[in-house]
């Protein structure tokens, strides 16, 4: 088993929480894991990207080469396209459909949507609205993780267990909100 994942978005959207949950699930399965993070300007609103590599065999580098990513999980549609050169030809993009417009020259959403539609494997979901509509407004990132579950090759129950371990210290209400969000994402894929 080997899965190379690029997680991307904007600071404050929960990308690193997704990486923590995936990493926890992988380590619990005794898989090897390497992670490299880039925090854009180390601030809320800056570009955030993480390379996450999971394998049943030892991993020698924490960076994913161009054309090597199996999955791009993006909390922001333009960011998904930014990392497209790293995606394998048959790789998956799982992205939020809602833009985070934090620059004055943000591309037209019709152009971004058209570019995404050209790709063979894309799941684009309005996770922010789903989160609000279902009473889990702070768990949109975990909805996206639920939608990515099959592409990741990690059993759904393993992600649930990882959520319990990662968020357990924050209380049962937080754990249950994130379990609910994971289920919403799985249903939306």
C-alpha positions as CSV (number, residue, x, y, z in Angstrom):
1,X,0.0,0.0,0.0
2,X,1.3,3.5,-0.9
3,X,-0.7,6.7,-1.1
4,X,0.8,10.1,-1.7
5,X,-1.5,13.0,-0.7
6,X,-1.3,16.7,-1.1
7,X,-3.5,18.7,1.3
8,X,-3.9,22.3,0.5
9,X,-6.0,25.4,1.2
10,X,-5.8,28.6,3.1
11,X,-4.6,29.1,6.7
12,X,-7.3,28.5,9.2
13,X,-9.4,26.1,7.1
14,X,-8.3,22.9,8.9
15,X,-5.9,21.3,6.4
16,X,-3.5,20.4,9.1
17,X,-6.3,18.8,11.2
18,X,-7.1,16.6,8.2
19,X,-3.4,15.6,8.0
20,X,-3.4,14.8,11.7
21,X,-6.5,12.5,11.4
22,X,-5.1,10.7,8.3
23,X,-1.7,10.3,10.0
24,X,-3.2,9.0,13.2
25,X,-5.3,6.4,11.2
26,X,-2.2,5.3,9.2
27,X,0.1,5.0,12.3
28,X,-2.6,3.0,14.1
29,X,-2.4,0.5,11.2
30,X,1.4,0.3,11.6
31,X,2.0,2.1,8.3
32,X,4.9,4.3,7.6
33,X,4.2,8.0,7.3
34,X,6.1,11.1,6.3
35,X,4.8,14.6,6.3
36,X,6.1,17.9,5.1
37,X,4.2,21.2,5.7
38,X,4.4,24.6,4.1
39,X,2.5,27.3,6.0
40,X,2.0,30.3,3.7
41,X,3.3,33.3,5.5
42,X,2.4,31.5,8.8
43,X,-0.9,33.3,9.0
44,X,-4.6,32.8,8.8
45,X,-5.5,33.5,5.1
46,X,-2.1,32.4,3.7
47,X,-1.5,29.4,1.4
48,X,-1.1,26.2,3.4
49,X,0.1,22.9,1.9
50,X,1.1,19.6,3.3
51,X,2.7,16.5,1.6
52,X,1.5,13.4,3.3
53,X,3.0,10.0,2.3
54,X,1.7,6.7,3.6
55,X,3.1,3.3,2.8
56,X,3.4,-0.2,4.0
57,X,7.1,0.1,3.1
58,X,9.7,2.6,4.4
59,X,9.4,6.0,2.9
60,X,12.7,7.8,2.0
61,X,11.5,11.3,1.3
62,X,8.7,13.4,2.8
63,X,8.2,15.4,-0.5
64,X,5.9,14.2,-3.3
65,X,7.5,14.6,-6.8
66,X,5.6,16.2,-9.7
67,X,3.2,13.7,-11.2
68,X,3.4,11.6,-8.0
69,X,0.3,12.5,-5.9
70,X,-2.5,10.0,-5.8
71,X,-4.9,12.5,-4.2
72,X,-5.2,16.2,-3.8
73,X,-7.5,17.3,-1.0
74,X,-8.2,21.0,-1.2
75,X,-10.2,23.2,1.0
76,X,-10.2,25.8,-1.8
77,X,-10.8,25.2,-5.5
78,X,-8.1,27.5,-6.9
79,X,-5.6,25.8,-4.5
80,X,-6.5,22.4,-6.0
81,X,-5.5,23.7,-9.4
82,X,-2.3,25.2,-8.1
83,X,-1.0,21.7,-7.2
84,X,-2.3,20.0,-10.3
85,X,1.3,19.5,-11.7
86,X,1.8,17.1,-8.7
87,X,-1.2,14.9,-9.5
88,X,-0.8,11.6,-11.3
89,X,-2.8,11.4,-14.5
90,X,-5.3,9.0,-12.9
91,X,-5.2,10.8,-9.5
92,X,-8.1,12.2,-7.6
93,X,-9.0,15.8,-6.6
94,X,-11.4,16.2,-3.7
95,X,-12.1,19.9,-3.2
96,X,-14.4,22.4,-1.7
97,X,-16.6,24.1,-4.3
98,X,-16.5,27.4,-2.4
99,X,-13.8,29.9,-3.1
100,X,-11.9,31.7,-0.4
101,X,-11.3,34.9,-2.2
102,X,-8.3,36.4,-0.4
103,X,-6.5,38.1,-3.4
104,X,-7.7,40.9,-5.6
105,X,-7.1,39.0,-8.9
106,X,-8.9,35.8,-7.8
107,X,-9.8,33.9,-11.0
108,X,-13.4,33.7,-12.2
109,X,-15.1,30.6,-10.7
110,X,-16.5,29.6,-14.1
111,X,-12.9,29.2,-15.3
112,X,-11.9,27.2,-12.2
113,X,-14.9,25.0,-12.5
114,X,-14.3,24.4,-16.3
115,X,-10.6,23.5,-15.5
116,X,-11.8,21.0,-12.8
117,X,-14.3,19.4,-15.2
118,X,-11.6,18.6,-17.7
119,X,-10.0,16.2,-15.2
120,X,-11.0,12.5,-14.9
121,X,-11.5,12.2,-11.1
122,X,-12.9,15.2,-9.3
123,X,-15.2,15.4,-6.3
124,X,-16.3,19.0,-5.7
125,X,-18.6,19.7,-2.8
126,X,-20.0,22.8,-1.1
127,X,-18.7,21.6,2.3
128,X,-19.2,25.0,4.0
129,X,-23.0,24.9,3.2
130,X,-23.3,21.3,4.1
131,X,-21.6,21.9,7.5
132,X,-23.9,24.8,8.3
133,X,-27.0,23.0,7.1
134,X,-26.2,20.0,9.3
135,X,-25.2,21.8,12.5
136,X,-21.4,21.2,12.2
137,X,-20.2,24.6,11.0
138,X,-16.6,24.1,12.3
139,X,-16.2,20.7,10.7
140,X,-16.3,21.4,7.0
141,X,-12.8,20.1,6.6
142,X,-13.8,16.7,8.0
143,X,-16.7,16.6,5.5
144,X,-14.0,16.9,2.8
145,X,-12.0,14.1,4.5
146,X,-15.1,11.9,4.4
147,X,-15.5,12.5,0.7
148,X,-11.9,11.6,0.2
149,X,-12.0,8.4,2.2
150,X,-12.2,5.9,-0.7
151,X,-9.5,7.7,-2.7
152,X,-7.2,7.5,0.3
153,X,-7.6,3.7,0.6
154,X,-8.1,4.0,4.4
155,X,-11.0,2.2,5.9
156,X,-13.8,4.5,7.1
157,X,-13.8,3.0,10.6
158,X,-10.1,3.7,10.9
159,X,-10.8,7.4,10.2
160,X,-13.6,7.4,12.8
161,X,-11.2,5.9,15.4
162,X,-8.6,8.5,14.5
163,X,-11.1,11.3,15.0
164,X,-11.9,9.9,18.4
165,X,-8.2,9.9,19.4
166,X,-7.4,13.3,17.8
167,X,-10.4,15.2,19.2
168,X,-11.0,13.2,22.4
169,X,-9.4,15.7,24.7
170,X,-11.8,18.4,23.4
171,X,-14.9,16.6,24.6
172,X,-17.6,14.3,23.3
173,X,-19.5,17.0,21.5
174,X,-16.5,17.9,19.3
175,X,-15.9,14.2,18.6
176,X,-19.5,13.6,17.6
177,X,-19.6,16.7,15.4
178,X,-16.6,15.4,13.5
179,X,-17.9,11.9,13.2
180,X,-21.1,13.3,11.8
181,X,-19.1,15.5,9.4
182,X,-17.1,12.4,8.2
183,X,-20.4,10.6,7.5
184,X,-21.8,13.5,5.6
185,X,-18.7,13.6,3.4
186,X,-18.8,9.8,2.7
187,X,-22.5,10.2,1.7
188,X,-21.6,13.1,-0.7
189,X,-18.9,11.3,-2.6
